[in-house]
Amino acid sequence: MLLIYTQKVTPRILYTFKHICTHLLGIPIKFTSKIEEFIAHDGPKMSYGKQPMGNEFFIQKVDLLMEQGFSDFEIKVLPWEDTVCFFAVQDASELPFDIFAASFYLLSRYEEYLPHVKDSAGRFPPAESLAAQESFLHQPVVDIWALKFRDILLERFPDLEWKERQFNPNSIISVEHTFIFRNKGFLRSFIGLHKDLLKLDFQKVIDRIQVWLRVKEDPHAVFDDLTRLIKEHRLGMLFMFQLSDFSVHDRNISYNRITHRAVIKSVADYARVGLLMGYYAMDEIKTLRREKLRMEEIVHSPLEHAMNSRFNLQLPDYYNNLTELEINHDYSMGYPDMAGFRAGTCNPYLFYDINMEVTTPLKLHPYAFHSSVADLVPKGKLREDLTRMLAEVREVGGDFYAVFKNQDFSEYAESKFYYSLLNQVYGLE
């Protein structure tokens, strides 16, 4: 057990130390604000403050974890060994920076609460982030820092108990359109056929008619192929299905369609399933509750997993709605248009609500890659970036999440390329 002395145990200190020491490193910790207890302790101990009391293991703090609310301050990023750091401190500290304040800044998404320019979809753009501006978005720096902190601790306390983490590759299949032709209704099907004819896309016309006649499977219905991969290689895969009402923003088939429900039930036999939230469910808790109940009625179990279909996280309201409805796991923490680690980590962590200064029970599972990036980056560079990020995550024993769409694997997409990316994630190539 590691005893930590600090003058005041704030909610931010409790949250950050628990995540780094307990969740990431598996080191049991205890806090004290009593100098006598700290001095009398014979086991591993450290102090976190402005000045060391003696020659103890000491990490110098900046003020961030002692504050409430927000402060707009300038951050200077410095190189440190094979990575970077910020919130630099003096030489008396065992580390050249306040690892806990820097980790809190990234994990809490502190910068997303501050004034910033949103993109056309109302999202926090990666270009506004410190990680992208300082070129460390590709590194899970919080996890890298944690391991370096552990190594320095072990030099002083070689008998300290800790746990090794294991690399865990995962993928998420985002199902915004279960089918492209099937069960669309007469009017939508007629309009679609008319558009195909106007574009002289006769192959789609033929495919559409064959699907209607049940001669051919719908091109977007790739679920049998994916579940076959799961069974053959025992892969960790999570399918997110949209169950929204039809609107200008959400255009999936009705959640009441027997074929739609059958797909969800079939997939749930081999993989985890969750809710891909519709456009209105991201802001309206009543709509989210309705979609949650639909999923629970289909799979006959409580909904545990959810993902924002637009990734426009309105902090903290979006996550507070999930917490209120007891949805315990979210997979929206990432950038759909740039690969990298939005929160500076590749490991799941609890969401901290800065407005209320509380740790919530909602666990965030950050993703590092979204298949939409393939439209913006040359294929060669994309593979290199994916290889580099996988190596980074493997090095720290983290969870790597990649997001794909079911239509990525259809005959209307470069399915071989996307299957090769999926294989790359799992190391099947």
C-alpha positions as CSV (number, residue, x, y, z in Angstrom):
1,M,0.0,0.0,0.0
2,L,1.2,3.5,-0.9
3,L,0.5,6.2,1.6
4,I,0.0,9.6,0.0
5,Y,0.3,12.8,2.0
6,T,-1.3,16.0,0.8
7,Q,-2.6,19.0,2.7
8,K,-6.1,18.6,1.4
9,V,-7.7,15.7,-0.4
10,T,-9.9,17.3,-3.1
11,P,-12.3,15.4,-5.4
12,R,-9.9,16.0,-8.3
13,I,-6.9,14.6,-6.3
14,L,-9.0,11.6,-5.3
15,Y,-10.1,11.0,-8.9
16,T,-6.8,11.3,-10.6
17,F,-4.7,9.4,-8.0
18,K,-7.2,6.5,-8.0
19,H,-7.1,6.3,-11.8
20,I,-3.4,6.3,-12.2
21,C,-2.3,4.4,-9.1
22,T,-5.3,2.0,-8.6
23,H,-6.9,1.5,-12.0
24,L,-3.8,1.7,-14.3
25,L,-1.1,0.4,-12.0
26,G,-2.9,-1.7,-9.5
27,I,-1.2,-0.1,-6.6
28,P,-3.4,0.2,-3.4
29,I,-3.3,3.7,-2.0
30,K,-4.3,5.6,1.1
31,F,-4.4,9.4,1.7
32,T,-3.5,11.3,4.8
33,S,-3.3,14.9,5.7
34,K,-1.7,14.2,9.1
35,I,2.1,14.8,9.1
36,E,2.5,12.5,12.2
37,E,0.8,9.6,10.4
38,F,2.9,10.1,7.3
39,I,6.2,10.3,9.2
40,A,5.3,7.2,11.3
41,H,4.5,5.1,8.3
42,D,7.2,2.5,7.6
43,G,6.0,1.3,4.1
44,P,6.0,3.0,0.7
45,K,4.9,6.7,0.9
46,M,5.0,9.9,-1.1
47,S,4.0,13.5,-0.6
48,Y,2.2,15.7,-3.1
49,G,2.5,19.4,-2.4
50,K,4.5,22.6,-3.0
51,Q,7.6,21.6,-1.1
52,P,9.0,18.3,0.2
53,M,9.0,17.8,4.0
54,G,12.3,15.9,3.9
55,N,13.9,13.3,1.6
56,E,10.6,11.4,0.9
57,F,9.4,10.5,-2.5
58,F,8.0,13.8,-3.6
59,I,5.8,15.0,-6.5
60,Q,5.5,18.8,-6.7
61,K,2.0,20.0,-7.5
62,V,0.6,22.8,-9.6
63,D,-2.7,24.3,-8.5
64,L,-5.1,22.6,-11.0
65,L,-6.2,19.8,-8.7
66,M,-6.8,22.2,-5.8
67,E,-9.1,24.5,-7.9
68,Q,-12.8,24.4,-8.7
69,G,-14.3,25.4,-12.0
70,F,-12.1,26.6,-14.9
71,S,-9.1,28.8,-15.5
72,D,-7.8,29.7,-18.9
73,F,-4.1,29.3,-18.7
74,E,-1.2,28.9,-21.1
75,I,0.3,25.5,-21.3
76,K,3.9,24.9,-22.4
77,V,4.6,21.4,-23.7
78,L,8.2,20.1,-23.2
79,P,10.0,17.0,-24.5
80,W,10.5,14.3,-21.9
81,E,12.5,11.1,-22.8
82,D,10.5,9.5,-25.6
83,T,7.3,11.5,-25.0
84,V,6.2,14.9,-23.9
85,C,5.0,16.6,-20.7
86,F,3.4,19.8,-19.4
87,F,2.8,21.6,-16.1
88,A,6.6,21.6,-15.5
89,V,7.8,21.8,-11.8
90,Q,11.2,22.3,-10.1
91,D,14.1,19.8,-9.7
92,A,13.0,18.8,-6.1
93,S,10.2,16.7,-7.7
94,E,10.8,13.1,-8.7
95,L,9.2,13.9,-12.0
96,P,9.8,17.1,-14.1
97,F,6.1,17.8,-14.2
98,D,2.9,17.3,-12.3
99,I,1.8,14.0,-13.7
100,F,-1.5,14.1,-11.9
101,A,-2.6,17.6,-13.0
102,A,-1.6,16.9,-16.6
103,S,-3.5,13.6,-16.6
104,F,-6.6,15.3,-15.1
105,Y,-6.4,18.0,-17.8
106,L,-6.6,15.4,-20.5
107,L,-8.9,12.8,-18.9
108,S,-11.5,15.4,-17.9
109,R,-11.4,17.0,-21.3
110,Y,-10.8,20.3,-19.5
111,E,-10.0,22.1,-22.8
112,E,-13.4,21.1,-24.2
113,Y,-15.2,23.1,-21.5
114,L,-13.2,26.3,-22.4
115,P,-14.3,28.6,-25.2
116,H,-13.5,27.0,-28.6
117,V,-14.6,27.1,-32.3
118,K,-16.8,24.1,-33.1
119,D,-16.9,22.4,-36.5
120,S,-19.9,22.3,-38.8
121,A,-21.4,19.3,-36.8
122,G,-21.1,21.1,-33.5
123,R,-18.1,19.1,-32.4
124,F,-14.9,20.0,-30.7
125,P,-12.4,19.7,-33.6
126,P,-9.1,17.9,-33.1
127,A,-7.2,21.0,-34.4
128,E,-8.3,22.8,-31.3
129,S,-6.8,20.2,-29.0
130,L,-3.5,20.6,-27.2
131,A,-2.5,17.1,-28.3
132,A,-2.9,17.8,-32.0
133,Q,-1.3,21.2,-31.8
134,E,1.7,19.8,-30.0
135,S,1.9,16.6,-32.1
136,F,1.3,14.0,-29.4
137,L,-2.2,12.9,-30.3
138,H,-0.9,9.6,-31.5
139,Q,0.5,8.7,-28.1
140,P,-1.6,7.5,-25.0
141,V,0.5,9.9,-22.9
142,V,-1.4,9.3,-19.7
143,D,-0.6,5.6,-19.8
144,I,3.0,6.2,-20.8
145,W,3.4,8.7,-17.9
146,A,1.8,6.2,-15.5
147,L,4.4,3.5,-16.4
148,K,7.3,5.8,-16.0
149,F,5.9,6.9,-12.7
150,R,5.7,3.3,-11.6
151,D,9.3,2.6,-12.6
152,I,10.6,5.5,-10.6
153,L,8.4,4.4,-7.6
154,L,9.8,0.9,-7.8
155,E,13.4,2.2,-7.7
156,R,12.6,3.7,-4.3
157,F,10.2,0.9,-3.2
158,P,11.1,-2.4,-5.0
159,D,8.6,-4.4,-2.8
160,L,5.6,-2.2,-3.8
161,E,2.7,-4.3,-5.2
162,W,1.4,-3.6,-8.7
163,K,-0.4,-5.3,-11.5
164,E,0.6,-5.7,-15.2
165,R,-2.0,-4.7,-17.8
166,Q,-2.5,-6.8,-20.9
167,F,-3.0,-5.5,-24.5
168,N,-6.6,-5.9,-25.6
169,P,-7.6,-5.2,-29.3
170,N,-11.3,-4.4,-29.9
171,S,-13.5,-3.2,-32.7
172,I,-16.9,-1.4,-32.7
173,I,-19.2,-1.9,-35.6
174,S,-21.5,1.1,-36.0
175,V,-24.8,0.1,-37.6
176,E,-26.5,3.3,-38.7
177,H,-28.1,1.6,-41.7
178,T,-28.7,-2.1,-41.2
179,F,-29.8,-2.6,-44.8
180,I,-29.4,-0.5,-47.9
181,F,-32.4,-1.9,-49.9
182,R,-34.4,-4.2,-47.6
183,N,-37.4,-3.1,-45.6
184,K,-37.3,0.5,-46.7
185,G,-41.0,0.8,-47.5
186,F,-42.6,1.4,-50.8
187,L,-42.0,5.1,-51.1
188,R,-38.4,5.1,-50.1
189,S,-37.7,2.1,-52.3
190,F,-39.4,3.7,-55.3
191,I,-37.4,7.0,-54.8
192,G,-34.2,5.0,-54.4
193,L,-34.9,3.0,-57.6
194,H,-35.6,6.3,-59.5
195,K,-32.4,7.8,-58.4
196,D,-30.4,4.8,-59.5
197,L,-32.0,4.9,-62.9
198,L,-31.2,8.7,-63.2
199,K,-27.6,8.0,-62.4
200,L,-27.6,5.1,-64.9
201,D,-26.4,2.8,-62.0
202,F,-27.9,-0.3,-63.5
203,Q,-25.9,-2.6,-61.2
204,K,-27.6,-1.1,-58.2
205,V,-31.0,-1.4,-59.9
206,I,-30.4,-5.1,-60.5
207,D,-29.1,-5.6,-56.9
208,R,-32.1,-3.7,-55.5
209,I,-34.6,-5.9,-57.4
210,Q,-32.8,-9.1,-56.5
211,V,-32.9,-8.1,-52.8
212,W,-36.6,-7.3,-53.1
213,L,-37.2,-10.8,-54.6
214,R,-35.1,-12.4,-51.9
215,V,-32.7,-13.7,-54.6
216,K,-29.8,-11.9,-53.0
217,E,-28.8,-10.8,-49.5
218,D,-28.8,-7.1,-48.8
219,P,-25.2,-5.7,-49.4
220,H,-25.1,-4.0,-46.0
221,A,-26.1,-7.2,-44.2
222,V,-22.5,-8.3,-43.5
223,F,-23.3,-9.6,-40.0
224,D,-22.9,-13.3,-40.7
225,D,-19.4,-12.7,-42.1
226,L,-18.4,-10.7,-39.0
227,T,-19.8,-13.1,-36.5
228,R,-18.0,-15.9,-38.4
229,L,-14.7,-14.0,-37.7
230,I,-15.7,-13.7,-34.1
231,K,-16.2,-17.4,-33.7
232,E,-13.1,-18.4,-35.6
233,H,-10.7,-16.1,-33.8
234,R,-12.6,-15.3,-30.6
235,L,-12.4,-11.6,-31.2
236,G,-13.7,-8.8,-29.0
237,M,-16.3,-7.0,-31.0
238,L,-19.1,-4.6,-30.1
239,F,-22.1,-3.9,-32.4
240,M,-23.9,-0.6,-32.0
241,F,-27.4,-0.5,-33.6
242,Q,-29.5,2.6,-34.2
243,L,-33.1,2.3,-33.1
244,S,-34.3,5.9,-33.7
245,D,-37.5,7.1,-35.2
246,F,-37.2,8.0,-38.9
247,S,-36.2,11.7,-39.5
248,V,-34.1,13.9,-41.7
249,H,-31.1,13.0,-39.5
250,D,-31.8,9.3,-38.8
251,R,-32.7,7.2,-41.7
252,N,-32.4,3.6,-40.6
253,I,-35.3,1.2,-41.0
254,S,-38.0,1.0,-38.3
255,Y,-36.9,-0.7,-35.0
256,N,-40.2,-2.6,-35.3
257,R,-39.2,-4.5,-38.5
258,I,-38.9,-8.2,-37.7
259,T,-35.8,-8.5,-39.9
260,H,-34.1,-5.6,-38.0
261,R,-34.8,-7.1,-34.6
262,A,-33.7,-10.6,-35.9
263,V,-30.3,-9.2,-36.9
264,I,-29.8,-7.7,-33.4
265,K,-30.8,-10.9,-31.7
266,S,-28.6,-13.0,-33.9
267,V,-25.6,-10.8,-33.4
268,A,-26.2,-10.7,-29.6
269,D,-25.6,-14.5,-29.5
270,Y,-22.0,-14.0,-30.5
271,A,-21.0,-10.4,-29.5
272,R,-21.9,-7.5,-27.3
273,V,-24.5,-5.2,-28.6
274,G,-25.3,-1.6,-27.7
275,L,-27.2,1.5,-28.7
276,L,-26.0,3.9,-31.5
277,M,-27.8,6.9,-30.3
278,G,-29.9,8.9,-32.8
279,Y,-29.6,12.6,-33.5
280,Y,-32.2,13.7,-31.0
281,A,-31.3,11.2,-28.3
282,M,-27.9,12.9,-27.9
283,D,-29.6,16.0,-26.5
284,E,-33.1,14.8,-25.3
285,I,-33.1,12.4,-22.3
286,K,-36.7,11.4,-23.1
287,T,-35.7,10.3,-26.6
288,L,-32.7,8.5,-25.2
289,R,-34.8,6.7,-22.7
290,R,-37.2,5.6,-25.4
291,E,-34.3,4.2,-27.5
292,K,-32.8,2.5,-24.5
293,L,-36.1,0.7,-23.7
294,R,-36.4,-0.4,-27.3
295,M,-33.0,-2.1,-27.2
296,E,-33.7,-3.7,-23.8
297,E,-37.0,-5.1,-25.2
298,I,-35.2,-6.7,-28.1
299,V,-32.2,-8.2,-26.3
300,H,-34.1,-8.9,-23.0
301,S,-31.3,-7.4,-20.8
302,P,-30.3,-4.0,-19.4
303,L,-28.6,-1.7,-21.9
304,E,-24.9,-1.3,-20.9
305,H,-23.2,0.1,-24.0
306,A,-23.9,3.3,-25.9
307,M,-22.2,5.5,-28.5
308,N,-22.9,9.0,-29.9
309,S,-23.5,8.6,-33.6
310,R,-22.2,12.2,-34.4
311,F,-19.5,12.4,-31.7
312,N,-20.6,15.9,-30.8
313,L,-20.1,15.5,-27.1
314,Q,-21.8,18.4,-25.2
315,L,-19.9,18.2,-21.9
316,P,-21.1,17.4,-19.3
317,D,-24.8,17.1,-20.3
318,Y,-24.3,14.3,-22.7
319,Y,-22.6,12.1,-20.2
320,N,-24.9,13.1,-17.4
321,N,-27.9,11.8,-19.4
322,L,-26.2,8.4,-19.7
323,T,-25.5,8.4,-16.0
324,E,-29.1,9.3,-15.1
325,L,-30.4,6.4,-17.2
326,E,-27.8,4.0,-15.7
327,I,-26.0,3.3,-19.0
328,N,-22.6,2.4,-17.7
329,H,-20.3,2.3,-20.7
330,D,-19.8,4.9,-23.4
331,Y,-17.6,4.6,-26.5
332,S,-17.8,8.1,-28.0
333,M,-14.4,9.5,-26.8
334,G,-12.5,9.9,-30.0
335,Y,-12.2,11.9,-33.2
336,P,-14.0,10.5,-36.3
337,D,-11.9,12.5,-38.6
338,M,-8.5,12.1,-37.1
339,A,-6.8,9.0,-35.6
340,G,-5.4,9.4,-32.1
341,F,-6.2,9.5,-28.4
342,R,-8.6,12.3,-27.7
343,A,-8.3,12.0,-23.9
344,G,-4.6,11.0,-23.9
345,T,-5.3,7.5,-22.9
346,C,-6.1,4.0,-24.4
347,N,-7.6,2.6,-21.2
348,P,-11.2,2.9,-19.9
349,Y,-11.7,5.5,-17.2
350,L,-14.5,7.1,-15.2
351,F,-16.0,10.4,-16.3
352,Y,-15.3,13.4,-14.1
353,D,-17.9,16.1,-14.2
354,I,-16.0,19.4,-13.7
355,N,-19.2,21.4,-13.3
356,M,-20.3,19.4,-10.3
357,E,-16.7,18.4,-9.2
358,V,-17.7,14.7,-8.9
359,T,-16.6,11.3,-10.2
360,T,-19.5,9.7,-12.0
361,P,-20.0,5.9,-12.4
362,L,-20.0,6.2,-16.2
363,K,-17.0,4.4,-17.7
364,L,-15.6,5.9,-20.9
365,H,-13.9,3.6,-23.5
366,P,-11.9,5.8,-25.8
367,Y,-11.3,4.8,-29.4
368,A,-8.2,5.6,-31.4
369,F,-9.4,5.0,-35.0
370,H,-12.6,5.6,-37.0
371,S,-12.9,4.2,-40.5
372,S,-14.1,7.7,-41.7
373,V,-10.4,8.7,-41.5
374,A,-9.8,6.4,-44.6
375,D,-11.6,9.1,-46.7
376,L,-9.1,11.7,-45.6
377,V,-5.7,10.0,-45.4
378,P,-3.8,8.1,-48.0
379,K,-4.0,4.3,-47.5
380,G,-0.2,3.9,-46.9
381,K,-0.1,6.6,-44.3
382,L,-3.2,5.2,-42.6
383,R,-1.7,1.8,-42.3
384,E,1.5,3.3,-40.9
385,D,-0.5,5.4,-38.3
386,L,-2.5,2.3,-37.3
387,T,0.7,0.3,-36.9
388,R,2.3,3.0,-34.8
389,M,-0.7,3.4,-32.5
390,L,-1.1,-0.3,-32.0
391,A,2.5,-0.5,-31.0
392,E,2.0,2.3,-28.5
393,V,-1.0,0.6,-27.0
394,R,0.7,-2.8,-26.9
395,E,3.7,-1.2,-25.1
396,V,1.5,0.1,-22.3
397,G,-0.8,-2.9,-22.1
398,G,-3.9,-0.9,-23.1
399,D,-7.2,-1.4,-24.9
400,F,-7.2,-0.5,-28.6
401,Y,-10.7,0.4,-30.0
402,A,-11.3,0.8,-33.7
403,V,-14.7,1.9,-35.1
404,F,-16.0,0.6,-38.4
405,K,-19.3,0.9,-40.1
406,N,-21.1,-2.2,-41.3
407,Q,-21.2,-0.7,-44.9
408,D,-17.4,-0.6,-44.9
409,F,-17.5,-4.4,-45.4
410,S,-20.2,-4.4,-48.2
411,E,-19.6,-4.9,-51.9
412,Y,-20.2,-1.2,-52.5
413,A,-17.2,-0.2,-50.4
414,E,-13.5,-1.2,-50.6
415,S,-14.4,-4.2,-48.4
416,K,-11.0,-5.9,-48.9
417,F,-9.2,-2.8,-47.6
418,Y,-11.4,-2.5,-44.5
419,Y,-11.2,-6.2,-43.8
420,S,-7.4,-5.8,-44.0
421,L,-7.6,-2.9,-41.5
422,L,-9.8,-5.0,-39.2
423,N,-7.3,-7.9,-39.4
424,Q,-4.5,-5.4,-38.7
425,V,-6.2,-4.4,-35.5
426,Y,-6.4,-8.0,-34.3
427,G,-3.0,-9.0,-35.6
428,L,-4.5,-11.6,-38.0
429,E,-2.5,-10.6,-41.0
